[in-house]
Amino acid sequence: MNIEKINYKKFILPFIVGLLIWLLTPLKPVGVSIAAWHMLAIFVATIIGCITQPLPIGAVAILGFTITVITGEVNIDTAVAGFGNDSIWLIAMAFFISRGFIKTGLGKRIALVFVRIFGKKTLGLAYSLIGVDLILSPATPSNTARAGGIMYPIIDSLSRSFGSNPEDKTERKIGSFLTFAEFHGNTITSAMFLTAMAGNPLAQSLAKAAHVNITWMGWFLAALVPGVISLILVPFLIYKLYPPEVKETPNAKKWAEDQLSEMGHMSLAERFMSVIFIIALVLWVLGGTLKIDATLTAFIALSLLLLTGVLSWSDILQEKGAWNTLTWFSILVMMANQLNILGFIPWLSKTISNSLHGLSWPVVLIVLILFYFYSHYLFASATAHVSAMYTALLGVAIAAGVPPLLGGLMLGFFGNLFASTTHYSDGPAPILFSSGYVLQKDWWTLNAILGIFYLVIWLGVGTLWMKVIGIF
């Protein structure tokens, strides 16, 4: 048996930073306890480890967990209690549900049907593919699974059928446009639903610790108008800024029909998957009225998938993404909560808010969102960024007078929208970028332009919309 190769050099930065913070304990700010300062050192080292990844992110989190307990900053009972967080289990359950879309082929079938109906023009083709992402997103918390497991294989096959592929430098025919449009469609749909990206329930959980209650329906209603505007305008903007060489795609319908013909009639498993998906959506939407928790809804859907045989227990055990996420999310949430309980986050929020004293809360909110958005150039994981900054920024917002629910939701939305930065910004980015359809300079340039669009629409129109519906 061979020993796993580990890049120990990648431990150097998190170790040095964590140790440096720890050794600076005598110089800690007045008002911050020793326990809170030590917790900060471990948390920062863990977050940096999640970025440098000397080990897979789950393993890095386990190391952070172990150090937290060994040093006595948190007792073992409190530490393991983090694994009982309902928002984290919602993520895991929805990972399993999304597995059903991939296993049954229902996700692919929906995409092909959309291509057959709307794919006469290249722009329409992009809208149809994004429409599929929109339909799948409420029950697919892994935007990486949506982009990489369902959408990209279809985009790649479709592009090659039109003679567009990176190998012979014909990617601009159609593949570049469709790939980049899907990336942004995925980003927007991730921001629209609480269950569309793994970091969203994490934000919900962190907001709850600050006594801000975000519901599935509340998130959706708040994101609805800026989300729809973005879904309509962003593909068109990309079409103008990064136009495909092929504008008409009359063969797309025939291609989709051939693919559907190969798939055959809708299987019993796909029918079960469709019905269960609809049940889950209805319960998520009406959960507040029916007094059914969002996490319970996910458990109900998974139970139905197991009872109908759509998924087997073996499928559940082999869903590595879910178990990996459950592990490291639980640990990071536990650490973030402890920073709050031990007093570091309240101190930091008060300190920053004092430095912004005299500014109106709308200005403070804009400053915080701009900082949150552009600091993402330093992160290679959306969820790590949410874990590191969401609680502190929400605390600052609330201390400055920003309506709590407005601040919690806006930070939640931009925990997805800041993906409009780099080619390593979140899970879908490296998958779609590494396909070779979009050059790095194009990726960064177009993202910089569209990032400004998101800031204007979601901060401007989004805030006005939330005022209209009574969020604040």
Salt bridges, closest charged atoms under 4 A:
GLU73 OE2 - HIS38 ND1 3.45
ASP133 OD1 - ARG146 NE 2.65
ASP156 OD1 - ARG160 NE 3.01
GLU167 OE1 - ARG160 NH1 3.11
GLU248 OE2 - LYS121 NZ 2.82
ASP258 OD2 - LYS254 NZ 2.95
GLU270 OE1 - ARG109 NE 2.59
ASP315 OD2 - LYS103 NZ 2.51
GLU319 OE1 - ARG99 NE 2.73
ASP442 OD1 - LYS441 NZ 3.27
